[in-house]
Amino acid sequence: MATNCEACEVSKANSKVQLEDASPKSNDSVGPVQYKLYPVRYLMLIALIVLNLSNGIMWLSYSPVPSLTASYYGISLSEVDWFSNSYFISSLVMGFFSIFVLDVFGLRTAIIIGTVCNLLGGVLRYISTMDPIICSDSKAGFITAIIGQIITAFAQPFILYAPAKLANTWFGAKERGLCTDLASVANPLGVAIAQIASPYIVTDIQKLPVMLWVYIIPAGIGALFSISFIWRSSPAIPPTSSHDTAHLPFIKGLKSASKNLNFWVLLTTFGVSAGVFTTVQIIVPQYVCPYGYSNKAAGLWGSLLIIFGVVGATLSGLLISRISGLYKEIGIICLSCTTLSIIGFVEVSTIQHIPFVLAFFLCATGFFGLGFLPVAMELGVEVTFPAAEATSSGLLWSAAQVFGFLFVTIGQLISPVIDSSTLSNDQCQVSFPSSNDTMSLCNGHRSNHTLTDNAKPQDWTNCGIFLVIMMMLAFLMFVVFFKRDYKRMEYEERRKTTGEAGSDN
């Protein structure tokens, strides 16, 4: 009789979180279900961190050296931009497929696919610099490089959507937030490394192949780690009661998330905030250059934006791991401070000779902007439970890619060209290297095509105001419409209360 009553309680708990056809896995043995944490989870986390770090480096490796890249491949600056833009589009193309693979075939399969694409694309980019390809009169070098870049972009959703899946599958309840944070922020940290390292490696056009070769190394290390450490998708004994519950199938999970108003609010909020952060990260050098700030200073600020963001994300990840139930409160702090920081940046960016003030606002933008990342990832799992973790994280990252691409494109359209006679910094007139600089390539037989035009700087103030408006709307939407409906947390508490499960870690 006691057993029947216990089963009734579990059934009621399941219905409250709308498990539909998902139900807890039964245990035939007498006594509570036991859960276990495996030490290998830390090695798996390291492998995923290295993969995301490497993929972030691949993303913006060309952007810090645009004129040298353009001269090397014989292309225009607008064509150089497609090395980074290809990531937005390619990630969207592969987004739903990667969610499907994570949900149906598991963590290991998805990460192996991402690993292969990441390494293969990096190798192909280096092949584009070999003499038979780069020395041809056509743009074979550029075409080969952009194909390699697209392949590395295909890898991004497979490894970028995986942290929430890894956290919920292998880590305890008090570790999930930090696990998601560390693996997720590795990608923007890789971007920061590329922004710092690329200009120092590529001091002239002959060094561009060296940069591409160096960036293959972390991709190779990530491949070695993933093959060695990620040897199965899920543990034999689950870490918590929420993982011990059968999740909704892929299609049902998507339908459940699409009908969840709370998730739509989170999706829009995170998409806008991440899109704003990405846009600021990309346009900082062009934004401040017309007002007397050097490219080196702007590059340093862009790196500080991400480095402080990693610190902020780590701290917020620790907070949500140690203090349960404060997701919305921490999210409100992050979004409000991000909005204020961007307002400050837009206000002072046109004032000359205040580099430390500019650096302060950019560091604050990074600290609080990326600080919202682990909060959003964990909230996505909470409000869509029992949908698979990859479903929520994949949709959130897809929204970030969509808004990032839209904001960068809109920013370019609404930012007028500046009259070169009014510039206070000649460095903003980005000139391509002369033909003499390219004669050392291919024994002097490679032409420099028609790269004689200067890049025209733009006034990005309108874009800054647009980003402020978008950030304010996202903040207000989150405060007013997002409800504290933490389904996974409530389910785990019910399992503890009924005595069916052992203690969650």
C-alpha positions in Angstrom: 0.0 0.0 0.0 2.9 2.4 0.9 4.5 1.7 -2.5 1.2 2.5 -4.3 0.9 5.8 -2.4 4.4 6.7 -3.2 3.8 6.0 -6.9 0.7 8.3 -6.7 2.8 11.1 -5.3 5.4 10.8 -8.0 2.7 10.7 -10.7 1.2 14.0 -9.3 4.6 15.6 -9.2 5.2 14.6 -12.8 1.9 16.0 -14.0 2.6 19.4 -12.3 5.7 19.9 -14.5 3.8 18.7 -17.6 5.9 15.7 -18.3 3.4 14.3 -20.8 4.8 10.9 -21.7 8.1 11.4 -19.8 8.3 9.7 -16.5 11.0 8.8 -13.9 13.0 5.7 -14.5 12.0 3.1 -12.1 14.4 1.2 -9.8 13.5 -2.4 -8.9 15.7 -2.4 -5.8 14.3 -1.5 -2.4 15.1 1.9 -1.1 15.8 5.3 -2.7 17.5 5.7 -6.0 21.1 6.6 -5.7 23.0 9.2 -7.8 26.7 9.4 -8.6 29.2 12.0 -9.8 32.1 10.7 -12.0 35.5 12.4 -11.8 35.8 12.1 -15.6 33.2 14.9 -15.9 36.0 17.5 -15.2 38.1 16.1 -18.1 35.0 16.3 -20.4 34.5 19.9 -19.3 38.1 20.7 -20.1 37.7 19.2 -23.6 34.6 21.2 -24.3 36.3 24.4 -23.0 39.3 23.9 -25.4 36.9 23.2 -28.3 34.9 26.4 -27.7 38.0 28.4 -27.2 39.5 27.2 -30.5 36.2 27.8 -32.4 36.1 31.4 -31.0 39.7 32.0 -32.2 38.7 30.7 -35.7 35.7 33.0 -35.8 37.5 36.4 -35.7 41.0 35.5 -36.6 41.0 37.6 -39.8 39.0 40.6 -38.5 41.8 42.2 -36.5 44.0 42.4 -39.7 41.5 43.3 -42.4 43.8 45.2 -44.8 46.6 42.6 -44.7 44.0 39.9 -45.2 42.5 41.8 -48.2 45.9 42.3 -49.8 46.9 38.6 -49.2 43.8 37.1 -50.9 43.3 39.9 -53.4 39.8 40.9 -52.1 38.0 44.0 -50.8 37.3 44.9 -47.2 33.7 44.0 -47.5 34.7 40.5 -48.6 37.0 40.3 -45.6 33.9 40.9 -43.4 32.4 37.6 -44.7 34.9 35.6 -42.8 33.0 36.7 -39.6 29.6 37.0 -41.2 29.8 33.4 -42.4 29.6 32.3 -38.8 26.2 34.0 -38.2 24.7 32.4 -41.3 26.3 29.0 -41.1 25.5 28.6 -37.4 21.8 29.3 -38.2 21.8 26.8 -41.0 23.2 24.0 -38.7 21.4 25.2 -35.6 18.3 23.0 -35.6 20.3 20.0 -36.9 22.8 20.3 -34.1 19.9 20.4 -31.6 18.5 17.3 -33.2 21.8 15.5 -33.0 22.4 16.4 -29.3 18.9 15.3 -28.4 18.6 12.1 -30.4 22.2 10.8 -30.8 23.7 12.3 -27.6 26.5 14.5 -26.4 29.4 12.5 -27.7 28.2 12.3 -31.3 27.5 16.0 -31.4 30.9 17.0 -30.0 32.7 14.6 -32.4 31.0 16.2 -35.4 31.9 19.6 -34.1 35.5 18.5 -33.4 36.0 17.2 -36.9 34.5 20.3 -38.6 36.5 22.6 -36.4 39.8 20.9 -37.2 39.0 20.3 -40.9 38.0 23.9 -41.5 41.2 25.1 -39.8 43.4 22.9 -41.9 41.5 24.0 -45.1 42.1 27.7 -44.2 45.9 26.9 -44.0 45.8 25.0 -47.3 44.4 28.2 -48.9 47.9 29.8 -48.4 49.8 27.1 -50.3 51.5 28.3 -53.5 49.5 26.4 -56.1 46.3 28.0 -54.7 47.2 31.4 -53.5 49.5 32.1 -56.5 46.7 31.6 -59.1 45.3 34.6 -60.9 41.8 33.8 -59.7 40.5 34.1 -56.1 41.1 30.4 -55.4 42.9 31.2 -52.2 40.0 33.3 -50.9 37.4 30.7 -52.0 39.3 27.9 -50.3 39.7 30.0 -47.1 36.0 31.0 -47.0 35.0 27.3 -47.4 37.3 26.4 -44.5 35.7 29.2 -42.5 32.2 28.0 -43.2 33.2 24.5 -42.1 34.5 25.8 -38.8 31.3 27.8 -38.5 29.3 24.5 -39.0 31.2 23.2 -35.9 30.0 26.1 -33.7 26.5 25.0 -32.8 27.5 21.4 -32.1 30.0 22.5 -29.4 28.4 25.8 -28.3 25.0 24.3 -27.6 26.6 21.4 -25.6 27.5 23.0 -22.2 24.0 22.9 -20.8 23.7 19.3 -22.0 27.0 18.3 -20.4 26.1 20.2 -17.1 22.7 18.5 -16.7 23.9 15.0 -17.8 27.2 14.7 -15.8 27.2 17.4 -13.1 25.5 17.8 -9.8 22.8 20.4 -9.1 25.3 22.8 -7.3 27.8 22.5 -10.2 25.6 23.0 -13.2 25.7 26.8 -13.4 29.5 27.0 -13.2 29.9 24.2 -15.7 27.6 25.9 -18.2 29.4 29.2 -17.6 33.0 27.9 -18.0 32.2 26.0 -21.2 30.1 28.8 -22.7 32.4 31.8 -22.1 35.3 29.9 -23.6 34.0 30.9 -27.0 34.1 34.7 -26.5 37.4 34.2 -24.7 38.8 32.7 -27.9 37.5 35.8 -29.7 39.5 37.9 -27.3 42.7 35.9 -27.9 42.3 36.3 -31.6 41.8 40.1 -31.2 45.1 40.3 -29.3 47.2 37.7 -31.1 46.3 38.2 -34.7 47.8 41.8 -35.1 51.0 40.6 -33.3 51.4 37.5 -35.5 50.5 39.1 -38.8 52.9 42.0 -38.9 53.1 41.8 -42.7 51.2 39.7 -45.4 53.8 37.0 -45.4 52.9 36.1 -41.8 49.2 35.4 -42.4 49.9 31.6 -43.1 51.8 31.5 -39.8 48.7 32.8 -38.0 46.5 30.2 -39.6 49.0 27.4 -38.7 49.2 28.6 -35.1 45.4 28.6 -34.7 45.2 24.9 -35.9 47.1 23.9 -32.7 44.2 24.5 -30.2 41.8 22.8 -32.6 44.1 19.8 -32.6 44.4 19.8 -28.8 40.6 20.0 -28.5 40.2 17.1 -30.9 42.7 15.0 -28.9 40.9 15.8 -25.6 37.4 15.2 -27.0 38.3 11.8 -28.4 40.2 10.8 -25.3 37.8 12.1 -22.6 34.3 12.2 -24.0 33.9 8.4 -24.4 30.1 8.2 -23.8 27.1 10.6 -23.9 25.7 9.9 -20.4 26.8 8.2 -17.3 25.6 4.7 -16.2 24.3 6.3 -12.9 22.7 9.8 -13.3 24.0 12.7 -11.2 20.5 14.1 -10.2 16.9 13.2 -10.2 16.1 15.6 -13.1 18.5 13.7 -15.3 16.8 10.5 -14.1 13.7 11.7 -15.8 13.0 10.8 -19.4 13.0 14.0 -21.5 10.6 14.9 -24.2 11.5 13.7 -27.7 13.0 16.3 -30.0 9.9 17.4 -31.9 7.7 17.4 -28.8 10.4 19.4 -27.0 10.4 22.0 -29.7 6.6 22.2 -29.6 6.6 22.5 -25.9 9.2 25.3 -25.9 7.3 27.1 -28.7 4.1 27.2 -26.7 5.9 28.5 -23.6 5.4 32.2 -23.3 8.0 32.4 -20.5 10.6 30.9 -22.8 9.7 33.4 -25.6 10.4 36.2 -23.2 13.7 34.7 -22.3 14.6 33.9 -25.9 13.9 37.5 -27.0 15.7 39.0 -24.0 18.8 36.9 -24.4 18.8 37.2 -28.2 18.7 41.0 -28.0 21.3 41.3 -25.2 23.7 38.9 -26.8 23.2 40.6 -30.2 24.0 44.0 -28.7 27.1 42.6 -27.0 28.3 41.0 -30.2 27.7 44.2 -32.2 29.6 46.3 -29.6 32.5 43.8 -29.7 32.7 44.0 -33.5 32.3 47.8 -34.1 34.4 49.2 -31.2 37.5 49.9 -33.4 35.5 51.6 -36.1 33.3 53.4 -33.5 36.1 55.2 -31.6 38.7 55.6 -34.3 37.3 58.8 -35.8 37.7 60.5 -32.4 41.4 60.2 -32.1 41.8 56.7 -30.6 44.3 54.3 -32.2 43.5 50.8 -33.5 45.8 49.3 -30.9 43.8 51.0 -28.1 40.5 49.9 -29.6 41.8 46.4 -30.0 42.9 46.4 -26.3 39.4 47.6 -25.2 37.7 45.0 -27.3 39.8 42.3 -25.5 39.1 43.9 -22.1 35.4 43.8 -23.0 35.5 40.0 -23.3 38.0 39.4 -20.5 35.9 41.2 -18.0 32.9 39.5 -19.5 34.5 36.1 -18.7 35.0 37.3 -15.1 31.4 38.4 -14.8 30.1 35.2 -16.3 32.2 33.1 -13.9 30.9 35.0 -10.9 27.3 34.9 -12.0 27.7 31.1 -12.7 29.0 30.6 -9.2 26.2 32.6 -7.7 23.4 30.7 -9.4 25.2 27.4 -8.5 25.5 28.2 -4.8 22.3 30.3 -4.3 19.3 28.6 -5.9 16.3 30.4 -7.0 17.8 33.8 -7.7 17.9 33.5 -11.5 15.7 36.4 -12.3 17.2 38.7 -9.6 20.7 38.1 -10.9 19.4 38.5 -14.5 17.8 41.9 -13.7 21.1 43.1 -12.2 23.1 42.0 -15.3 20.7 43.5 -17.8 20.2 46.8 -16.0 23.9 47.4 -15.5 24.6 46.4 -19.1 22.1 49.0 -20.3 23.6 51.7 -18.2 27.1 50.8 -19.3 26.2 51.0 -23.0 24.5 54.4 -22.4 27.8 55.6 -20.8 29.9 54.3 -23.6 27.7 56.0 -26.3 27.8 59.3 -24.3 31.6 59.5 -23.9 32.8 57.7 -27.1 32.7 61.0 -29.1 34.9 62.8 -26.5 38.6 62.8 -27.2 41.4 62.1 -24.7 39.4 60.1 -22.1 40.6 56.6 -22.8 40.3 55.3 -19.2 36.6 56.4 -19.1 35.9 54.6 -22.3 37.7 51.5 -21.1 35.7 51.6 -17.8 32.3 51.6 -19.6 33.4 48.8 -22.0 34.7 46.7 -19.1 31.4 47.2 -17.3 29.5 46.3 -20.5 31.5 43.1 -20.8 31.2 42.2 -17.1 27.5 42.4 -16.9 26.7 41.6 -20.5 28.4 38.2 -20.5 27.3 37.8 -16.8 23.8 37.2 -18.1 25.0 34.3 -20.3 25.0 31.4 -17.6 21.8 32.8 -16.1 20.0 32.6 -19.4 21.3 29.2 -20.2 20.2 27.8 -16.9 16.8 29.6 -17.1 16.2 28.1 -20.5 16.6 24.6 -19.0 14.4 25.5 -16.0 11.4 26.9 -17.8 11.3 24.3 -20.6 11.8 21.3 -18.4 11.3 18.4 -19.3 12.5 19.4 -22.8 16.0 18.3 -23.5 18.8 20.8 -22.5 20.1 21.1 -26.1 16.6 22.4 -27.2 16.6 25.4 -25.0 20.3 26.3 -25.2 20.3 25.7 -29.0 17.3 28.0 -29.5 18.8 30.7 -27.3 22.1 30.7 -29.2 20.3 30.7 -32.5 18.4 33.8 -31.3 21.7 35.4 -30.4 23.1 34.8 -33.9 20.0 36.2 -35.6 19.9 39.4 -33.5 23.7 39.8 -33.8 23.6 39.6 -37.6 20.6 42.0 -37.8 22.1 44.5 -35.4 25.5 44.6 -37.3 23.7 44.9 -40.6 21.3 47.6 -39.4 24.2 49.5 -37.7 26.1 49.6 -41.0 23.0 50.9 -42.8 22.2 53.7 -40.4 25.8 54.9 -39.9 26.7 57.7 -42.3 30.1 58.0 -44.0 32.4 60.6 -42.4 34.0 63.3 -44.5 37.7 62.4 -44.4 38.7 66.1 -44.1 37.0 66.2 -40.6 38.8 63.1 -39.2 41.0 63.6 -36.2 42.8 60.3 -36.8 44.4 59.4 -40.2 44.5 55.8 -39.2 40.8 55.5 -39.9 41.6 55.8 -43.6 42.5 52.2 -43.9 44.8 51.9 -47.0 45.7 48.6 -48.6 49.4 47.7 -48.7 51.1 48.8 -51.8 51.9 46.4 -54.6 55.5 46.4 -53.5 54.5 44.7 -50.3 52.9 41.8 -52.2 55.8 41.2 -54.6 57.5 38.9 -52.1 54.6 36.5 -52.5 54.9 33.8 -55.2 58.2 35.2 -56.4 56.7 38.4 -57.5 54.3 36.8 -60.0 51.1 37.4 -58.1 49.3 40.6 -59.0 47.7 42.8 -56.4 44.4 42.9 -58.3 42.7 46.3 -58.1 43.0 47.0 -54.4 43.6 50.7 -54.5 40.6 52.2 -52.7 40.6 53.4 -49.1 38.0 52.1 -46.6 35.7 54.9 -45.8 35.1 55.4 -42.0 31.5 55.8 -40.7 29.9 57.6 -37.8 28.5 54.9 -35.6 26.6 57.2 -33.2 23.2 56.3 -34.6 24.1 52.6 -34.2 25.0 53.2 -30.6 21.7 54.9 -29.9 19.9 52.0 -31.6 21.7 49.5 -29.4 20.7 51.4 -26.3 17.1 51.4 -27.3 17.2 47.6 -28.0 18.9 47.0 -24.7 16.3 49.0 -22.7 13.4 47.2 -24.4 15.0 43.8 -23.6 15.5 44.8 -19.9 11.9 46.0 -19.6 10.5 42.8 -21.2 12.5 40.6 -18.8 11.4 42.6 -15.7 7.7 42.8 -16.6 6.9 39.6 -18.4 9.3 36.9 -17.3 7.8 34.7 -14.5 9.6 32.7 -11.9 8.5 29.3 -13.1 11.5 27.0 -12.3 10.2 23.6 -13.3 13.3 21.6 -13.0 14.1 22.9 -9.5 10.5 22.3 -8.4 10.6 18.8 -9.7 13.9 17.9 -7.9 12.5 19.3 -4.7 9.4 17.2 -5.0 11.5 14.1 -5.6 13.4 14.8 -2.4 10.2 15.4 -0.5 8.5 12.2 -1.6 11.6 10.3 -0.6 11.7 8.5 -3.9 15.2 9.8 -4.8 18.5 9.9 -3.0 20.1 13.2 -2.2 20.9 15.2 -5.3 24.5 16.4 -5.5 
